[in-house]
Amino acid sequence: MACALGRLGLGRSCAEFPGFRRQNVRTLSLIICTFTYLLVGAAVFDALESDNEMREEEKLKAEEIRLKGKYNITSEDYRQLELVIMQSEPHRAGVQWKFAGSFYFAITVITTIGE
């Protein structure tokens, strides 16, 4: 197998850089391991949190139907009330534990480990 430096026309062989290929393999291995760790972490967080969040969403839908019936609120009035509540509590505006959010959380776990 030809050395990458030789292919670039630098006129040197891999024999002149014995640690070059080994270091690349190590770096690539670390990147693959880190990415795999992130994917597994995201899958775990997704599995733990998404079912609970879906159950909560079903409860909220049932409560919405109950409130509309009890207070005779139209869907438009209910949406307006919901909008006001969401603006006062932004963290309740949407689903947080989807795979992308779980992946982001897994990244924050890695970046906060250490000194």
C-alpha positions as a Markdown table, in Angstrom:
| # | Residue | x | y | z |
|---|---|---|---|---|
| 1 | Met | 0.0 | 0.0 | 0.0 |
| 2 | Ala | 1.4 | 3.3 | -1.0 |
| 3 | Cys | 2.0 | 6.0 | 1.5 |
| 4 | Ala | -0.3 | 9.0 | 1.4 |
| 5 | Leu | 2.7 | 11.4 | 1.3 |
| 6 | Gly | 4.0 | 9.6 | -1.8 |
| 7 | Arg | 0.7 | 9.9 | -3.5 |
| 8 | Leu | 0.7 | 13.6 | -2.7 |
| 9 | Gly | 4.0 | 13.9 | -4.6 |
| 10 | Leu | 6.1 | 14.8 | -1.6 |
| 11 | Gly | 8.6 | 12.2 | -2.6 |
| 12 | Arg | 8.8 | 10.4 | 0.7 |
| 13 | Ser | 7.9 | 6.9 | 1.6 |
| 14 | Cys | 6.0 | 5.6 | 4.6 |
| 15 | Ala | 9.2 | 4.0 | 5.8 |
| 16 | Glu | 10.4 | 7.5 | 6.7 |
| 17 | Phe | 7.4 | 8.0 | 8.9 |
| 18 | Pro | 6.9 | 4.7 | 10.8 |
| 19 | Gly | 4.4 | 6.2 | 13.3 |
| 20 | Phe | 2.4 | 8.1 | 10.6 |
| 21 | Arg | 0.0 | 5.3 | 9.7 |
| 22 | Arg | -0.3 | 3.9 | 13.2 |
| 23 | Gln | -1.2 | 7.3 | 14.6 |
| 24 | Asn | -3.9 | 7.7 | 11.9 |
| 25 | Val | -5.4 | 4.3 | 12.9 |
| 26 | Arg | -5.4 | 5.3 | 16.5 |
| 27 | Thr | -7.1 | 8.7 | 15.8 |
| 28 | Leu | -9.7 | 7.1 | 13.6 |
| 29 | Ser | -10.4 | 4.4 | 16.2 |
| 30 | Leu | -10.9 | 7.0 | 18.9 |
| 31 | Ile | -13.3 | 9.0 | 16.7 |
| 32 | Ile | -15.3 | 5.8 | 15.8 |
| 33 | Cys | -15.4 | 4.8 | 19.5 |
| 34 | Thr | -16.5 | 8.3 | 20.6 |
| 35 | Phe | -19.2 | 8.4 | 17.9 |
| 36 | Thr | -20.4 | 4.9 | 18.8 |
| 37 | Tyr | -20.6 | 5.9 | 22.5 |
| 38 | Leu | -22.6 | 8.9 | 21.6 |
| 39 | Leu | -25.0 | 6.9 | 19.5 |
| 40 | Val | -25.5 | 4.3 | 22.2 |
| 41 | Gly | -26.0 | 7.0 | 24.8 |
| 42 | Ala | -28.6 | 8.8 | 22.6 |
| 43 | Ala | -30.4 | 5.5 | 22.1 |
| 44 | Val | -30.5 | 4.9 | 25.9 |
| 45 | Phe | -31.8 | 8.3 | 26.7 |
| 46 | Asp | -34.4 | 8.1 | 23.8 |
| 47 | Ala | -35.6 | 4.7 | 25.1 |
| 48 | Leu | -35.8 | 5.9 | 28.7 |
| 49 | Glu | -37.5 | 9.2 | 28.1 |
| 50 | Ser | -39.6 | 9.0 | 24.9 |
| 51 | Asp | -42.2 | 6.6 | 26.2 |
| 52 | Asn | -42.8 | 8.6 | 29.3 |
| 53 | Glu | -43.1 | 11.8 | 27.2 |
| 54 | Met | -45.6 | 10.2 | 24.9 |
| 55 | Arg | -47.7 | 9.1 | 27.9 |
| 56 | Glu | -47.7 | 12.7 | 29.2 |
| 57 | Glu | -48.8 | 14.0 | 25.8 |
| 58 | Glu | -51.7 | 11.5 | 25.8 |
| 59 | Lys | -52.7 | 12.7 | 29.2 |
| 60 | Leu | -52.6 | 16.3 | 28.0 |
| 61 | Lys | -54.8 | 15.5 | 25.0 |
| 62 | Ala | -57.3 | 13.9 | 27.3 |
| 63 | Glu | -57.2 | 16.9 | 29.6 |
| 64 | Glu | -57.7 | 19.2 | 26.7 |
| 65 | Ile | -60.8 | 17.3 | 25.6 |
| 66 | Arg | -62.1 | 17.3 | 29.2 |
| 67 | Leu | -61.6 | 21.1 | 29.6 |
| 68 | Lys | -63.2 | 21.9 | 26.3 |
| 69 | Gly | -66.2 | 19.9 | 27.2 |
| 70 | Lys | -66.5 | 21.2 | 30.8 |
| 71 | Tyr | -66.1 | 24.9 | 30.0 |
| 72 | Asn | -67.5 | 24.8 | 26.5 |
| 73 | Ile | -64.3 | 26.3 | 25.0 |
| 74 | Thr | -63.9 | 26.3 | 21.2 |
| 75 | Ser | -60.7 | 24.9 | 19.7 |
| 76 | Glu | -59.6 | 28.4 | 18.7 |
| 77 | Asp | -60.1 | 29.8 | 22.2 |
| 78 | Tyr | -58.2 | 26.8 | 23.7 |
| 79 | Arg | -55.3 | 27.3 | 21.3 |
| 80 | Gln | -55.1 | 30.9 | 22.3 |
| 81 | Leu | -55.1 | 30.0 | 26.0 |
| 82 | Glu | -52.4 | 27.4 | 25.2 |
| 83 | Leu | -50.3 | 29.9 | 23.4 |
| 84 | Val | -50.4 | 32.3 | 26.4 |
| 85 | Ile | -49.4 | 29.5 | 28.7 |
| 86 | Met | -46.5 | 28.4 | 26.4 |
| 87 | Gln | -45.2 | 31.9 | 26.2 |
| 88 | Ser | -45.1 | 32.1 | 29.9 |
| 89 | Glu | -43.4 | 28.7 | 30.3 |
| 90 | Pro | -41.1 | 28.2 | 27.3 |
| 91 | His | -39.7 | 24.9 | 28.5 |
| 92 | Arg | -43.1 | 23.2 | 28.1 |
| 93 | Ala | -43.4 | 24.2 | 24.4 |
| 94 | Gly | -42.3 | 21.0 | 22.8 |
| 95 | Val | -41.0 | 17.5 | 23.0 |
| 96 | Gln | -37.4 | 17.4 | 24.3 |
| 97 | Trp | -36.5 | 13.8 | 24.3 |
| 98 | Lys | -36.4 | 12.9 | 20.6 |
| 99 | Phe | -33.3 | 11.1 | 19.3 |
| 100 | Ala | -31.7 | 14.4 | 18.2 |
| 101 | Gly | -32.2 | 15.9 | 21.7 |
| 102 | Ser | -30.9 | 12.7 | 23.3 |
| 103 | Phe | -27.8 | 12.8 | 21.0 |
| 104 | Tyr | -27.2 | 16.4 | 22.1 |
| 105 | Phe | -27.5 | 15.4 | 25.7 |
| 106 | Ala | -25.0 | 12.6 | 25.2 |
| 107 | Ile | -22.6 | 15.1 | 23.7 |
| 108 | Thr | -22.9 | 17.3 | 26.8 |
| 109 | Val | -22.2 | 14.4 | 29.0 |
| 110 | Ile | -18.9 | 13.8 | 27.2 |
| 111 | Thr | -17.9 | 17.4 | 27.2 |
| 112 | Thr | -18.5 | 17.9 | 30.9 |
| 113 | Ile | -16.3 | 14.9 | 31.9 |
| 114 | Gly | -12.9 | 15.8 | 33.1 |
| 115 | Glu | -11.2 | 18.7 | 34.8 |
